[in-house]
Amino acid sequence: MTGVVVVGMQWGDEGKGKITDFLSRKAQIVARYQGGDNAGHTVEVDDKAYKMRLVPSGILNADRIAMIGNGVVVNPKSLVAEMAALQDQGVSFANFKISNRAQVILPYHIKLDGLQEQSKGANKIGTTNRGIGPAYMDKVARVGIRMADLIEKDTFAAKLKANLAVKNREFTKLYDSEPLQFEEIFTEYYQYGQQLRPYVCDTSKLLNEELNSGAKVLFEGAQGIMLDIDHGTYPFVTSSNPVGGYTAGLGVGPTQIHRIVGVAKAYTSRVGAGPFPTELTDATGDFIRDAGHEYGVVTKRPRRIGWLDAVVLQHAQRVAGITDIALNSIDVLSGLQEVKICTGYKLPDGQVINEYPASLNILDQCQPVYVTMPGWQQPLRGITDMDAWPQEARNYLVKIKELTGLDFVSVSVGPNRDETIVLKNIW
């Protein structure tokens, strides 16, 4: 077994791209297994920032295979633009692969996403309006268009016509909106397909061949476990499975997995609507947001900020089978007089629970129970010798390990590669 999975333990934005980039230096393949261009990674190498939405972070290592699996929904327009921007920064796509079974996001998905969200009024879930949900809906309804279809001219034309006939009735009759035109979409997106055609292949076959030959493979997901369609804060979730999606989303068996590394920040953030028990809406939250530059890579929206939530981490550990933890952004907490970690939720009757409720009604009644610890004033940014840390910062790590039972793979004190303290070799 030579497969290692990287998965977010919170609501996304935990710094998975940085950890994936770091761990990929010992991998031969980095494979993305779910999600779309509604989430982004920012990876900093030698003070140069690379922003990615669909392209796996492993692309920055030119001798690695970077792969988009069948579980990903691909916006061809977005992908072509992202590739061009990265190529302008000197990134090579010589070893880039896209699954021929990956579903395609088309303009009608994006339009429908916006109309559906708008129709919910005050009950909006905070979608990014990038067509992710409608694309997965079409996949499950068995009317989706795959990359294999997009690159075949006649196949794409026939499927697009059939789908537009249905979508346009929905736009005009249900939403009183203008229909979309076949010719415009076909001409534009068929060209995108031809640009991507050289990279399209049966990635499952390639991946299994490489694994069976002993290759080290890093499995990369998007979002985080608390946004999982099954195990997250439903319905305020994404439309795919960050939890366990690597098997179906890449066409490999679970026996190929060696370790599952959960990535978390030393505090918590989330974007969009939905429950957030440890949310800080005060000056402390503003301090952490500004210190951590907590604004969406794709949306630019300010992220909601909260204290670290051990209930969330324990939930993530359980449902995803996490074996190790990579902790990011502990440097962001420098300067606070005290730091807190949520260890349970208190119900109105005084009962304290330590599982994450499925019921939003119960969750709304919960109050976080905190352990409060002294903060530290010394800046940690760039200090990779932990012996030089203040004792309070080291105590914070000890408490996290105590609450999760997980060993640290790494602890990061900044976004750059060289600001990562490696504590365990997972390969």
MOKARA-V710313 format. One record per residue. N is the residue number from 1. PHI is phi in whole degrees, 0 to 359 (NA if undefined). PSI is psi as a letter, one per 30 degrees, with the letter a starting at -180 (NA if undefined). OMEGA is omega in whole degrees, 0 to 359 (NA if undefined). Layout:
# MOKARA-V710313
n:N phi:PHI psi:PSI omega:OMEGA
n:N phi:PHI psi:PSI omega:OMEGA
This chain:
# MOKARA-V710313
n:1 phi:NA psi:k omega:182
n:2 phi:230 psi:g omega:181
n:3 phi:262 psi:k omega:175
n:4 phi:237 psi:k omega:180
n:5 phi:259 psi:k omega:172
n:6 phi:248 psi:k omega:183
n:7 phi:223 psi:k omega:178
n:8 phi:285 psi:k omega:183
n:9 phi:264 psi:f omega:184
n:10 phi:238 psi:b omega:181
n:11 phi:257 psi:h omega:183
n:12 phi:86 psi:l omega:179
n:13 phi:62 psi:g omega:182
n:14 phi:276 psi:f omega:185
n:15 phi:97 psi:g omega:181
n:16 phi:298 psi:e omega:181
n:17 phi:300 psi:e omega:179
n:18 phi:297 psi:e omega:182
n:19 phi:292 psi:e omega:177
n:20 phi:298 psi:e omega:178
n:21 phi:299 psi:e omega:182
n:22 phi:294 psi:e omega:183
n:23 phi:288 psi:f omega:184
n:24 phi:291 psi:f omega:180
n:25 phi:295 psi:f omega:177
n:26 phi:251 psi:g omega:180
n:27 phi:254 psi:l omega:175
n:28 phi:266 psi:f omega:182
n:29 phi:223 psi:k omega:170
n:30 phi:239 psi:k omega:188
n:31 phi:237 psi:k omega:178
n:32 phi:269 psi:k omega:190
n:33 phi:245 psi:f omega:180
n:34 phi:200 psi:l omega:178
n:35 phi:83 psi:a omega:181
n:36 phi:214 psi:b omega:182
n:37 phi:267 psi:g omega:177
n:38 phi:271 psi:f omega:178
n:39 phi:224 psi:l omega:184
n:40 phi:224 psi:l omega:172
n:41 phi:247 psi:k omega:167
n:42 phi:241 psi:k omega:179
n:43 phi:241 psi:k omega:179
n:44 phi:252 psi:k omega:178
n:45 phi:231 psi:k omega:181
n:46 phi:52 psi:h omega:178
n:47 phi:63 psi:g omega:176
n:48 phi:248 psi:k omega:185
n:49 phi:265 psi:k omega:176
n:50 phi:243 psi:k omega:182
n:51 phi:253 psi:k omega:183
n:52 phi:229 psi:k omega:177
n:53 phi:245 psi:e omega:182
n:54 phi:252 psi:e omega:184
n:55 phi:291 psi:k omega:178
n:56 phi:299 psi:k omega:182
n:57 phi:299 psi:f omega:180
n:58 phi:296 psi:f omega:180
n:59 phi:299 psi:f omega:183
n:60 phi:287 psi:f omega:173
n:61 phi:259 psi:j omega:192
n:62 phi:299 psi:f omega:182
n:63 phi:270 psi:g omega:178
n:64 phi:264 psi:l omega:169
n:65 phi:274 psi:k omega:176
n:66 phi:251 psi:k omega:193
n:67 phi:230 psi:k omega:171
n:68 phi:258 psi:j omega:184
n:69 phi:275 psi:l omega:183
n:70 phi:291 psi:f omega:180
n:71 phi:281 psi:f omega:180
n:72 phi:272 psi:k omega:170
n:73 phi:261 psi:k omega:191
n:74 phi:254 psi:k omega:169
n:75 phi:270 psi:j omega:185
n:76 phi:299 psi:e omega:180
n:77 phi:297 psi:e omega:179
n:78 phi:296 psi:e omega:182
n:79 phi:294 psi:e omega:179
n:80 phi:299 psi:e omega:179
n:81 phi:293 psi:e omega:180
n:82 phi:295 psi:e omega:179
n:83 phi:298 psi:e omega:181
n:84 phi:297 psi:e omega:180
n:85 phi:295 psi:e omega:179
n:86 phi:290 psi:e omega:177
n:87 phi:296 psi:e omega:176
n:88 phi:296 psi:f omega:177
n:89 phi:269 psi:g omega:177
n:90 phi:91 psi:g omega:181
n:91 phi:278 psi:k omega:180
n:92 phi:268 psi:k omega:177
n:93 phi:246 psi:g omega:182
n:94 phi:298 psi:f omega:182
n:95 phi:245 psi:h omega:181
n:96 phi:265 psi:k omega:181
n:97 phi:227 psi:k omega:177
n:98 phi:232 psi:k omega:179
n:99 phi:295 psi:k omega:176
n:100 phi:289 psi:f omega:179
n:101 phi:258 psi:g omega:178
n:102 phi:293 psi:k omega:180
n:103 phi:282 psi:l omega:184
n:104 phi:254 psi:k omega:172
n:105 phi:271 psi:k omega:181
n:106 phi:240 psi:l omega:184
n:107 phi:305 psi:e omega:180
n:108 phi:289 psi:f omega:175
n:109 phi:294 psi:e omega:181
n:110 phi:294 psi:e omega:179
n:111 phi:296 psi:e omega:181
n:112 phi:296 psi:e omega:178
n:113 phi:303 psi:e omega:180
n:114 phi:295 psi:e omega:181
n:115 phi:293 psi:e omega:179
n:116 phi:295 psi:e omega:180
n:117 phi:296 psi:e omega:180
n:118 phi:297 psi:e omega:183
n:119 phi:291 psi:f omega:181
n:120 phi:280 psi:f omega:178
n:121 phi:58 psi:b omega:182
n:122 phi:291 psi:f omega:182
n:123 phi:264 psi:g omega:179
n:124 phi:302 psi:k omega:179
n:125 phi:260 psi:f omega:177
n:126 phi:87 psi:h omega:178
n:127 phi:298 psi:l omega:179
n:128 phi:276 psi:f omega:178
n:129 phi:60 psi:h omega:179
n:130 phi:252 psi:g omega:173
n:131 phi:83 psi:g omega:185
n:132 phi:295 psi:e omega:181
n:133 phi:301 psi:e omega:178
n:134 phi:301 psi:e omega:178
n:135 phi:293 psi:e omega:176
n:136 phi:293 psi:e omega:176
n:137 phi:299 psi:e omega:179
n:138 phi:294 psi:e omega:177
n:139 phi:300 psi:e omega:181
n:140 phi:292 psi:e omega:178
n:141 phi:282 psi:f omega:177
n:142 phi:65 psi:h omega:175
n:143 phi:238 psi:g omega:181
n:144 phi:290 psi:l omega:176
n:145 phi:252 psi:k omega:182
n:146 phi:263 psi:l omega:177
n:147 phi:301 psi:e omega:178
n:148 phi:299 psi:e omega:179
n:149 phi:281 psi:e omega:183
n:150 phi:299 psi:e omega:185
n:151 phi:275 psi:f omega:175
n:152 phi:259 psi:j omega:190
n:153 phi:304 psi:e omega:183
n:154 phi:291 psi:e omega:179
n:155 phi:296 psi:e omega:180
n:156 phi:298 psi:e omega:181
n:157 phi:299 psi:e omega:182
n:158 phi:294 psi:e omega:181
n:159 phi:291 psi:e omega:179
n:160 phi:296 psi:e omega:179
n:161 phi:299 psi:e omega:181
n:162 phi:297 psi:e omega:181
n:163 phi:291 psi:e omega:180
n:164 phi:296 psi:e omega:179
n:165 phi:300 psi:e omega:180
n:166 phi:284 psi:e omega:183
n:167 phi:296 psi:e omega:182
n:168 phi:293 psi:e omega:174
n:169 phi:296 psi:e omega:178
n:170 phi:295 psi:e omega:180
n:171 phi:298 psi:e omega:186
n:172 phi:280 psi:e omega:186
n:173 phi:274 psi:e omega:185
n:174 phi:270 psi:e omega:186
n:175 phi:252 psi:f omega:181
n:176 phi:52 psi:h omega:182
n:177 phi:239 psi:l omega:183
n:178 phi:289 psi:k omega:177
n:179 phi:286 psi:l omega:175
n:180 phi:263 psi:l omega:185
n:181 phi:260 psi:k omega:182
n:182 phi:301 psi:e omega:189
n:183 phi:300 psi:e omega:181
n:184 phi:297 psi:e omega:182
n:185 phi:292 psi:e omega:183
n:186 phi:300 psi:e omega:183
n:187 phi:299 psi:e omega:183
n:188 phi:292 psi:e omega:189
n:189 phi:280 psi:f omega:174
n:190 phi:295 psi:e omega:177
n:191 phi:294 psi:e omega:175
n:192 phi:300 psi:e omega:179
n:193 phi:301 psi:e omega:180
n:194 phi:291 psi:e omega:176
n:195 phi:293 psi:e omega:182
n:196 phi:271 psi:f omega:186
n:197 phi:309 psi:e omega:182
n:198 phi:299 psi:f omega:183
n:199 phi:261 psi:f omega:186
n:200 phi:276 psi:k omega:179
n:201 phi:201 psi:a omega:174
n:202 phi:277 psi:j omega:185
n:203 phi:291 psi:f omega:178
n:204 phi:297 psi:e omega:179
n:205 phi:298 psi:e omega:180
n:206 phi:299 psi:e omega:183
n:207 phi:296 psi:e omega:180
n:208 phi:293 psi:e omega:176
n:209 phi:298 psi:e omega:180
n:210 phi:292 psi:e omega:178
n:211 phi:298 psi:e omega:181
n:212 phi:292 psi:f omega:178
n:213 phi:269 psi:g omega:176
n:214 phi:100 psi:g omega:180
n:215 phi:293 psi:k omega:175
n:216 phi:270 psi:k omega:185
n:217 phi:237 psi:k omega:176
n:218 phi:255 psi:k omega:182
n:219 phi:262 psi:k omega:187
n:220 phi:247 psi:k omega:176
n:221 phi:251 psi:l omega:176
n:222 phi:245 psi:l omega:182
n:223 phi:56 psi:a omega:182
n:224 phi:212 psi:l omega:186
n:225 phi:298 psi:e omega:180
n:226 phi:285 psi:f omega:173
n:227 phi:252 psi:g omega:179
n:228 phi:295 psi:k omega:184
n:229 phi:298 psi:f omega:180
n:230 phi:260 psi:e omega:191
n:231 phi:249 psi:g omega:180
n:232 phi:265 psi:a omega:183
n:233 phi:276 psi:i omega:181
n:234 phi:302 psi:k omega:8
n:235 phi:268 psi:g omega:181
n:236 phi:273 psi:i omega:188
n:237 phi:222 psi:l omega:173
n:238 phi:274 psi:a omega:187
n:239 phi:255 psi:g omega:182
n:240 phi:221 psi:a omega:186
n:241 phi:247 psi:j omega:168
n:242 phi:301 psi:f omega:177
n:243 phi:278 psi:j omega:173
n:244 phi:69 psi:g omega:182
n:245 phi:290 psi:f omega:184
n:246 phi:291 psi:f omega:180
n:247 phi:284 psi:d omega:179
n:248 phi:292 psi:e omega:185
n:249 phi:283 psi:f omega:178
n:250 phi:228 psi:f omega:178
n:251 phi:73 psi:h omega:175
n:252 phi:231 psi:l omega:179
n:253 phi:272 psi:l omega:180
n:254 phi:297 psi:f omega:179
n:255 phi:291 psi:f omega:179
n:256 phi:275 psi:f omega:185
n:257 phi:265 psi:k omega:181
n:258 phi:258 psi:e omega:180
n:259 phi:223 psi:l omega:174
n:260 phi:235 psi:j omega:184
n:261 phi:264 psi:j omega:176
n:262 phi:269 psi:k omega:180
n:263 phi:253 psi:k omega:179
n:264 phi:220 psi:l omega:169
n:265 phi:270 psi:l omega:181
n:266 phi:286 psi:f omega:172
n:267 phi:220 psi:a omega:182
n:268 phi:231 psi:k omega:172
n:269 phi:217 psi:l omega:170
n:270 phi:206 psi:l omega:179
n:271 phi:245 psi:k omega:177
n:272 phi:88 psi:a omega:183
n:273 phi:282 psi:l omega:177
n:274 phi:123 psi:l omega:183
n:275 phi:295 psi:k omega:182
n:276 phi:203 psi:i omega:190
n:277 phi:303 psi:e omega:185
n:278 phi:260 psi:g omega:185
n:279 phi:300 psi:k omega:177
n:280 phi:250 psi:j omega:180
n:281 phi:247 psi:g omega:184
n:282 phi:241 psi:a omega:182
n:283 phi:297 psi:e omega:178
n:284 phi:296 psi:e omega:176
n:285 phi:298 psi:e omega:178
n:286 phi:297 psi:e omega:179
n:287 phi:299 psi:e omega:181
n:288 phi:294 psi:e omega:180
n:289 phi:300 psi:e omega:182
n:290 phi:289 psi:e omega:181
n:291 phi:294 psi:e omega:182
n:292 phi:266 psi:g omega:182
n:293 phi:51 psi:h omega:187
n:294 phi:275 psi:i omega:177
n:295 phi:223 psi:k omega:187
n:296 phi:300 psi:k omega:178
n:297 phi:298 psi:e omega:183
n:298 phi:269 psi:e omega:188
n:299 phi:271 psi:f omega:185
n:300 phi:68 psi:g omega:180
n:301 phi:289 psi:k omega:174
n:302 phi:295 psi:k omega:180
n:303 phi:276 psi:k omega:173
n:304 phi:285 psi:k omega:188
n:305 phi:239 psi:k omega:177
n:306 phi:208 psi:l omega:175
n:307 phi:293 psi:l omega:175
n:308 phi:301 psi:k omega:184
n:309 phi:242 psi:j omega:182
n:310 phi:289 psi:f omega:176
n:311 phi:297 psi:e omega:177
n:312 phi:297 psi:e omega:181
n:313 phi:296 psi:e omega:179
n:314 phi:292 psi:e omega:176
n:315 phi:299 psi:e omega:180
n:316 phi:299 psi:e omega:180
n:317 phi:300 psi:e omega:184
n:318 phi:290 psi:e omega:188
n:319 phi:284 psi:f omega:182
n:320 phi:255 psi:f omega:181
n:321 phi:67 psi:h omega:184
n:322 phi:295 psi:k omega:182
n:323 phi:255 psi:f omega:184
n:324 phi:210 psi:l omega:181
n:325 phi:234 psi:k omega:172
n:326 phi:247 psi:j omega:185
n:327 phi:258 psi:k omega:179
n:328 phi:247 psi:l omega:165
n:329 phi:68 psi:g omega:176
n:330 phi:295 psi:f omega:178
n:331 phi:297 psi:f omega:182
n:332 phi:295 psi:f omega:183
n:333 phi:278 psi:f omega:179
n:334 phi:299 psi:k omega:179
n:335 phi:105 psi:f omega:178
n:336 phi:273 psi:k omega:180
n:337 phi:289 psi:e omega:178
n:338 phi:212 psi:l omega:177
n:339 phi:233 psi:l omega:183
n:340 phi:232 psi:l omega:173
n:341 phi:229 psi:k omega:178
n:342 phi:282 psi:k omega:181
n:343 phi:248 psi:f omega:180
n:344 phi:183 psi:l omega:179
n:345 phi:240 psi:k omega:181
n:346 phi:261 psi:k omega:178
n:347 phi:273 psi:l omega:182
n:348 phi:304 psi:f omega:180
n:349 phi:277 psi:g omega:179
n:350 phi:94 psi:f omega:180
n:351 phi:292 psi:k omega:177
n:352 phi:252 psi:k omega:179
n:353 phi:248 psi:l omega:179
n:354 phi:235 psi:g omega:171
n:355 phi:245 psi:l omega:182
n:356 phi:273 psi:j omega:185
n:357 phi:295 psi:k omega:173
n:358 phi:284 psi:e omega:182
n:359 phi:283 psi:k omega:177
n:360 phi:292 psi:f omega:178
n:361 phi:295 psi:e omega:178
n:362 phi:293 psi:e omega:182
n:363 phi:299 psi:e omega:179
n:364 phi:297 psi:f omega:181
n:365 phi:272 psi:f omega:185
n:366 phi:281 psi:k omega:172
n:367 phi:243 psi:k omega:182
n:368 phi:294 psi:k omega:173
n:369 phi:258 psi:k omega:187
n:370 phi:249 psi:k omega:160
n:371 phi:257 psi:k omega:183
n:372 phi:255 psi:k omega:183
n:373 phi:232 psi:l omega:177
n:374 phi:297 psi:k omega:176
n:375 phi:277 psi:a omega:179
n:376 phi:220 psi:k omega:183
n:377 phi:262 psi:f omega:182
n:378 phi:293 psi:k omega:176
n:379 phi:298 psi:k omega:179
n:380 phi:258 psi:f omega:184
n:381 phi:307 psi:k omega:176
n:382 phi:81 psi:f omega:181
n:383 phi:272 psi:j omega:185
n:384 phi:266 psi:f omega:173
n:385 phi:264 psi:j omega:186
n:386 phi:293 psi:f omega:176
n:387 phi:295 psi:f omega:179
n:388 phi:271 psi:f omega:178
n:389 phi:284 psi:l omega:170
n:390 phi:294 psi:k omega:183
n:391 phi:301 psi:e omega:182
n:392 phi:298 psi:e omega:179
n:393 phi:291 psi:e omega:178
n:394 phi:293 psi:e omega:177
n:395 phi:297 psi:e omega:179
n:396 phi:297 psi:e omega:177
n:397 phi:295 psi:e omega:179
n:398 phi:301 psi:e omega:180
n:399 phi:294 psi:e omega:179
n:400 phi:297 psi:e omega:179
n:401 phi:296 psi:e omega:179
n:402 phi:298 psi:e omega:184
n:403 phi:281 psi:f omega:183
n:404 phi:258 psi:f omega:185
n:405 phi:74 psi:g omega:184
n:406 phi:260 psi:k omega:173
n:407 phi:280 psi:k omega:176
n:408 phi:276 psi:k omega:169
n:409 phi:285 psi:e omega:182
n:410 phi:202 psi:l omega:172
n:411 phi:227 psi:k omega:183
n:412 phi:252 psi:k omega:179
n:413 phi:240 psi:h omega:179
n:414 phi:158 psi:l omega:185
n:415 phi:280 psi:f omega:183
n:416 phi:282 psi:l omega:178
n:417 phi:305 psi:e omega:185
n:418 phi:280 psi:g omega:176
n:419 phi:254 psi:g omega:179
n:420 phi:250 psi:k omega:179
n:421 phi:264 psi:j omega:182
n:422 phi:274 psi:k omega:183
n:423 phi:245 psi:f omega:182
n:424 phi:204 psi:k omega:176
n:425 phi:267 psi:j omega:184
n:426 phi:270 psi:f omega:181
n:427 phi:274 psi:NA omega:NA
